[in-house]
C-alpha cells in the first residue's frame, strides 16, 4: 500500500477491498481457534474431524496454506496493479528488496540442516 501511495500519489481505500486489517482478522481467528478450542495438534487433523462434515477431508495445515497463498495473491495484485501500469521500472526497483528476501528465505529453507 505504501508503494502504491508513492507511485500513484492517490491511495484510495475502497470499502470491501481486502486489506491488511482483513488479513490480520482472518489469521487472528485461525490462531485464536487453534490456541483455545482445538490445540496445536489440530493442524495434523482434517477439517472433517474438526467440523464433523465428511465433505471437508482436507488437513487443516493444507487449507491454511491455501488460504495464505490466496490472500497474498489477492492482496498483492490489488495493491501493485496500478503501480505496474503507472511506472513499471520504479515499481520493479522498489520491489527488488522483497524479491531478494523471498529468494534468501526460499534458499535457506532448502539448506541441509547441521
N, C-alpha and C positions, 0 to 999 in steps of 0.2 A: 504494500500500500504506500510505503514511503517512496519507493522508486516511481510508482505511478504519479504521486504528487510532484516529484522532482521533474519528471519528464513532461507530463501532460499539463502541469500547472493548474489542473482543475480536478481535485479529488472530490467526487460526489458520491456519497454513500446512498444506496438505494434500499428502500425497505424491502425485505425479502431476499436480499443478497446474502450469500454465505460469506461470513467474515470471521475474524479471529475469535470473536465472542461466541459465535455458534459452535465453532470447532472446539473451543475450550469447554463449553457446556456439554457437548456430547462425550468428550473424554472424561470430564468430571463425573458424569452419570455412570459411565462404564467403571471407573475406578472406585466410585462410591459403592456401587453394587458388588464389586469384587471384594472390597475391604469389609463390608458389613454383612452382606447376605450370603454370598457364595463362597468366599475364601479364595486363597491364591491357587488352589488346586483346580479351580473351575476352568482355567484355560486349557486343561487337558481333556475336559469333558465336552460332549457335543451339546449343541443347542437343544436337541431333543431331550437330553437328560435334565437340562436346566429348566426348560419350559413345559415339558410334558407333551409337546407336539411332535408327532412322528415324522412330519414333513421336513423338519429342520435337523437333518442328520449331518451337520457340519460342525467341526470343532470350533470352539469359541475363539481360539487364537487365530485361526484362519479367517474367521469373519471379522475380527477386529483389524487384522492386517488388510483385508479388502476394503474395509471402511476407511482406514487410514490412507491408503493409496488413492481411493476415490475422492475423499475430501481434499487431499493435497492437490490432485489434478484439477479439480473444480476451482479451488481457491486460487491456485497459481494461474490458471487460464483466465479467470475473471480479472485478476489484477494486472497481468502483463500483456494482455491482448491489445489494449490501447497503446501501451508503451512501445510495443514492437511495431505497430503501424505508424506511430508518430516519429520515432527516432530509433531505428534498429541498432545502429552502431553504438550509441550511448547506452541503450538497454543491455546489449550484449557485454559491453565493457563493465557496467555496474554489476552484472551477474557473474563475472569471472571468479570472484572470491567464493561465491556459493558453489560453483561448479568444482573448484579446487577442493573445497571442504568435503563435498559429497564424494569426490573421487578418492580422497585420502581415507575417509571413513569406510568406503567400499573395499579399498585395498587392505586396510588394517583388519577388517573383518575376515579376510581370507588368508591372513598370515598364519603360519604354523605356530601353535602355542608352545611355550617353553616349559 
